[in-house]
């Protein structure tokens, strides 16, 4: 059994994928698996040409982020399993730091790094589980000084300048999981197509007695949302569909009812802002139509029971 398996799921992100795999290659990872979700931008040919040692699984269709990860996880042989987005790049020493952390903390199921934007600025990588206030701030981001606070599910910025700290969950852009823990709680939940899958996983790990950590000594550049931007409003709808499933699974009925009310008011406010922006000539008729259709679809989803 190898020490670490690196898993990357790609969808039309050829150039970013190239940089991602270059950063992985510098880490001398024992096993690298790329699942391509039906890309049409030459990603498959690039991997075959530039990274022949990578195990490539080229799907003819978009399996979704979760199914594709599970496909690779079932084939991975590593004691440690790194899930890495194609728009992320490991900085020197990051993978080794994450591995060392898991080796030193036997009840840690997952550890994530400090994420940073390409300009080097901090990107929050660890979060608290959803609260009603977080939903409120999603639609009404005021006052701005609270958006990076614990009231909005963030850990203090100072945390990322210190020692590893426990978190409710870490972003799936880059996380290292312990095989033993994965075998205990199971793979990612495939009822999520994309979004919230890492949050659900971390909830299950914590419920089963494992811990989740962020180690800011490991650093990773994350370009953020490069795949989802290709289908902006479809991704927006999918995000809320996944959140609805997560809320229904883990939160009491009163909380869900209150949350739906906040979302309904928030969607109304978003549509009003979009229509005013269109009147001012700031967005096109097509952009307005896309936004309104997405808001209406989310409203329908939030009103539906979860299967």
C-alpha positions as CSV (number, residue, x, y, z in Angstrom):
1,X,0.0,0.0,0.0
2,X,1.4,3.4,-0.9
3,X,1.7,6.3,1.5
4,X,-0.5,8.9,-0.2
5,X,-2.8,9.0,-3.2
6,X,-3.6,12.3,-4.8
7,X,-7.0,12.6,-6.5
8,X,-7.9,15.4,-8.9
9,X,-11.3,15.8,-10.6
10,X,-11.2,17.9,-13.7
11,X,-13.8,19.5,-15.9
12,X,-12.6,21.9,-18.7
13,X,-9.7,23.3,-16.6
14,X,-6.8,22.2,-18.8
15,X,-4.3,25.0,-18.0
16,X,-5.1,25.0,-14.3
17,X,-5.0,21.2,-14.2
18,X,-1.5,21.4,-15.8
19,X,-0.3,23.7,-13.0
20,X,-2.0,21.6,-10.4
21,X,-0.3,18.4,-11.5
22,X,3.1,20.2,-11.8
23,X,2.8,21.1,-8.2
24,X,1.9,17.6,-7.2
25,X,4.8,16.2,-9.2
26,X,7.2,18.4,-7.2
27,X,5.9,16.7,-4.1
28,X,6.8,13.2,-5.4
29,X,3.4,11.8,-4.5
30,X,3.4,8.0,-4.8
31,X,0.1,7.8,-6.7
32,X,-1.9,10.4,-8.7
33,X,-5.3,9.8,-10.1
34,X,-7.1,12.2,-12.4
35,X,-10.8,11.7,-13.2
36,X,-11.8,13.9,-16.2
37,X,-15.5,14.6,-16.2
38,X,-16.1,14.7,-20.0
39,X,-13.9,17.8,-20.7
40,X,-13.9,19.2,-24.3
41,X,-10.8,21.4,-23.9
42,X,-8.1,18.9,-24.5
43,X,-7.5,18.1,-20.8
44,X,-7.3,14.4,-21.4
45,X,-4.7,14.7,-24.2
46,X,-2.7,17.1,-22.0
47,X,-2.5,14.7,-19.1
48,X,-1.6,11.8,-21.4
49,X,1.1,13.8,-23.1
50,X,2.6,15.7,-20.1
51,X,1.9,13.4,-17.2
52,X,2.1,9.8,-18.4
53,X,2.7,8.5,-14.8
54,X,-0.7,9.8,-13.8
55,X,-3.5,7.2,-13.7
56,X,-6.2,8.9,-15.9
57,X,-9.8,8.0,-15.8
58,X,-11.5,9.7,-18.7
59,X,-15.3,9.7,-18.3
60,X,-17.5,10.3,-21.4
61,X,-19.9,12.2,-19.2
62,X,-19.9,14.6,-16.2
63,X,-20.2,12.3,-13.2
64,X,-20.3,15.2,-10.8
65,X,-17.6,16.0,-8.3
66,X,-18.8,13.5,-5.7
67,X,-19.2,10.4,-7.9
68,X,-15.9,11.1,-9.6
69,X,-14.1,11.4,-6.3
70,X,-15.6,8.2,-5.1
71,X,-14.7,6.4,-8.3
72,X,-11.0,7.4,-7.6
73,X,-11.2,6.7,-3.9
74,X,-12.3,3.1,-4.6
75,X,-9.2,2.6,-6.7
76,X,-6.7,4.6,-4.6
77,X,-4.1,2.6,-2.6
78,X,-2.7,5.3,-0.3
79,X,-2.9,5.2,3.5
80,X,-3.6,9.0,3.1
81,X,-6.0,10.3,0.5
82,X,-5.6,13.8,-0.8
83,X,-8.6,15.4,-2.5
84,X,-7.3,18.3,-4.6
85,X,-9.2,20.6,-6.9
86,X,-7.6,21.2,-10.3
87,X,-7.6,25.0,-9.6
88,X,-5.3,24.4,-6.6
89,X,-1.5,24.3,-6.4
90,X,0.5,22.7,-3.6
91,X,3.2,25.0,-2.4
92,X,6.5,23.4,-1.4
93,X,6.2,21.3,1.7
94,X,2.4,21.4,1.9
95,X,1.7,17.8,1.3
96,X,4.5,16.6,3.6
97,X,3.2,18.9,6.4
98,X,-0.4,17.5,6.1
99,X,0.9,13.9,6.1
100,X,3.1,14.6,9.2
101,X,0.1,16.1,10.9
102,X,-2.1,13.0,10.4
103,X,0.8,10.7,11.4
104,X,1.1,12.6,14.7
105,X,-2.7,12.8,15.5
106,X,-4.2,9.3,15.3
107,X,-7.8,10.5,15.8
108,X,-7.6,13.1,13.1
109,X,-9.7,12.0,10.1
110,X,-9.1,15.1,7.9
111,X,-6.7,17.9,7.8
112,X,-6.8,20.9,5.4
113,X,-4.2,23.5,4.6
114,X,-4.2,27.3,4.7
115,X,-5.6,28.4,1.3
116,X,-4.5,31.6,-0.4
117,X,-5.5,33.5,-3.5
118,X,-3.0,33.8,-6.3
119,X,-1.9,37.2,-5.0
120,X,-0.9,35.6,-1.7
121,X,-3.9,37.0,0.3
122,X,-5.7,34.7,2.8
123,X,-8.6,32.6,1.7
124,X,-10.7,31.1,4.5
125,X,-10.2,27.3,4.4
126,X,-12.0,26.2,7.6
127,X,-15.6,26.9,8.7
128,X,-18.2,26.3,11.3
129,X,-21.3,24.4,10.3
130,X,-24.2,26.5,8.9
131,X,-26.2,28.8,11.2
132,X,-29.2,31.0,10.5
133,X,-26.9,34.1,10.7
134,X,-24.7,32.6,7.9
135,X,-27.8,32.3,5.7
136,X,-28.8,35.9,6.5
137,X,-25.3,37.2,5.6
138,X,-25.5,35.2,2.3
139,X,-28.2,37.6,1.1
140,X,-27.6,40.7,3.3
141,X,-23.8,41.1,3.6
142,X,-23.9,44.0,6.1
143,X,-22.2,45.2,8.1
144,X,-19.2,44.1,6.1
145,X,-16.9,43.9,9.1
146,X,-18.9,40.9,10.3
147,X,-18.5,38.8,7.2
148,X,-15.1,37.4,8.2
149,X,-16.2,36.8,11.8
150,X,-17.4,33.8,13.7
151,X,-20.9,35.1,13.3
152,X,-20.5,34.2,9.6
153,X,-18.9,30.8,10.3
154,X,-15.3,32.0,9.9
155,X,-12.4,31.2,12.2
156,X,-10.3,34.2,13.3
157,X,-7.8,35.4,10.7
158,X,-5.1,35.1,13.4
159,X,-5.8,31.3,13.5
160,X,-4.1,31.0,10.1
161,X,-0.9,32.5,11.5
162,X,-0.6,30.0,14.3
163,X,-0.6,26.3,15.1
164,X,-3.1,23.7,13.7
165,X,-6.6,24.2,15.0
166,X,-9.8,22.1,15.1
167,X,-12.6,23.1,12.8
168,X,-16.2,22.0,12.0
169,X,-15.2,21.4,8.4
170,X,-12.5,22.3,5.8
171,X,-13.0,23.1,2.2
172,X,-12.8,20.2,-0.3
173,X,-10.5,22.3,-2.5
174,X,-7.7,20.5,-0.7
175,X,-8.0,18.1,2.2
176,X,-6.1,15.0,3.3
177,X,-8.1,12.1,4.7
178,X,-7.0,9.1,6.7
179,X,-7.9,5.8,5.0
180,X,-8.8,4.2,8.3
181,X,-11.3,7.0,9.1
182,X,-12.8,6.8,5.5
183,X,-13.2,3.0,5.9
184,X,-15.0,3.7,9.2
185,X,-17.6,6.3,8.1
186,X,-17.7,5.5,4.3
187,X,-17.1,7.5,1.1
188,X,-18.5,10.8,0.1
189,X,-22.3,10.8,-0.1
190,X,-23.3,10.6,-3.7
191,X,-26.7,12.1,-3.1
192,X,-24.7,15.4,-3.5
193,X,-23.8,16.1,-7.1
194,X,-21.5,18.9,-6.0
195,X,-21.2,21.3,-3.1
196,X,-21.6,20.4,0.7
197,X,-20.1,17.0,0.2
198,X,-17.1,17.8,2.3
199,X,-19.3,19.5,5.0
200,X,-21.4,16.3,5.2
201,X,-18.3,14.1,5.3
202,X,-16.8,16.2,8.2
203,X,-20.1,16.1,10.1
204,X,-20.1,12.3,9.8
205,X,-16.4,12.0,10.9
206,X,-17.0,14.2,13.9
207,X,-20.2,12.3,14.8
208,X,-18.2,9.1,14.7
209,X,-15.6,10.4,17.1
210,X,-12.9,11.6,14.7
211,X,-11.6,15.1,14.5
212,X,-11.2,17.6,11.7
213,X,-8.3,20.1,11.6
214,X,-6.8,22.9,9.6
215,X,-3.0,23.2,9.5
216,X,-2.0,26.7,8.4
217,X,1.7,25.6,8.1
218,X,0.7,23.8,4.9
219,X,-0.1,26.3,2.2
220,X,-2.0,25.9,-1.1
221,X,-2.9,28.4,-3.8
222,X,-6.5,28.2,-4.8
223,X,-7.9,30.0,-7.8
224,X,-11.4,29.2,-6.6
225,X,-14.5,28.1,-8.5
226,X,-12.9,27.8,-12.0
227,X,-15.1,24.9,-13.0
228,X,-18.4,26.2,-11.6
229,X,-18.0,29.5,-13.3
230,X,-18.4,27.8,-16.6
231,X,-22.0,27.1,-15.6
232,X,-22.6,30.0,-13.2
233,X,-26.3,29.8,-12.6
234,X,-26.6,26.1,-12.9
235,X,-23.9,25.9,-10.2
236,X,-25.8,28.4,-8.0
237,X,-28.9,26.2,-8.1
238,X,-26.9,23.1,-7.4
239,X,-25.3,24.8,-4.4
240,X,-28.6,25.5,-2.8
241,X,-30.0,22.0,-3.7
242,X,-27.0,20.5,-1.8
243,X,-27.5,22.8,1.1
244,X,-31.2,21.9,1.3
245,X,-30.2,18.3,1.5
246,X,-27.7,19.0,4.2
247,X,-30.1,21.1,6.3
248,X,-32.8,18.4,6.1
249,X,-30.4,15.7,7.2
250,X,-28.9,17.3,10.2
251,X,-31.1,20.2,11.5
252,X,-34.4,20.3,13.4
253,X,-37.6,21.2,11.7
254,X,-37.9,24.7,13.4
255,X,-34.4,25.6,12.2
256,X,-35.2,24.5,8.7
257,X,-38.5,26.5,8.7
258,X,-36.8,29.7,9.9
259,X,-34.0,29.1,7.4
260,X,-36.4,28.8,4.5
261,X,-38.0,32.1,5.5
262,X,-34.7,33.9,5.4
263,X,-33.9,32.3,2.0
264,X,-37.3,33.3,0.6
265,X,-36.8,36.9,1.7
266,X,-33.2,36.9,0.5
267,X,-34.1,35.6,-3.0
268,X,-36.8,38.3,-3.3
269,X,-34.1,40.9,-2.4
270,X,-31.7,39.4,-4.9
271,X,-34.3,39.5,-7.7
272,X,-35.1,43.1,-6.8
273,X,-31.4,44.1,-7.0
274,X,-31.1,42.3,-10.3
275,X,-34.0,44.1,-11.8
276,X,-32.8,47.5,-10.6
277,X,-29.3,46.7,-12.0
278,X,-31.0,46.0,-15.4
279,X,-32.9,49.2,-15.3
280,X,-29.6,51.1,-14.7
281,X,-28.1,49.3,-17.7
282,X,-25.6,47.4,-15.5
283,X,-26.6,43.9,-16.7
284,X,-28.0,42.6,-19.9
285,X,-31.5,41.2,-20.4
286,X,-29.9,37.7,-20.8
287,X,-28.1,38.2,-17.5
288,X,-31.3,39.3,-15.8
289,X,-33.2,36.3,-17.2
290,X,-30.5,33.9,-16.0
291,X,-30.5,35.4,-12.5
292,X,-34.3,35.4,-12.1
293,X,-34.6,31.9,-13.4
294,X,-32.0,30.7,-10.9
295,X,-33.7,32.5,-8.0
296,X,-37.0,31.0,-8.9
297,X,-35.6,27.5,-9.2
298,X,-33.9,27.8,-5.8
299,X,-37.2,28.9,-4.3
300,X,-38.9,25.8,-5.7
301,X,-36.1,23.6,-4.4
302,X,-36.3,25.0,-0.9
303,X,-40.0,24.4,-0.8
304,X,-39.7,20.7,-1.8
305,X,-39.3,17.8,0.5
306,X,-35.9,16.1,0.3
307,X,-35.9,12.6,-1.1
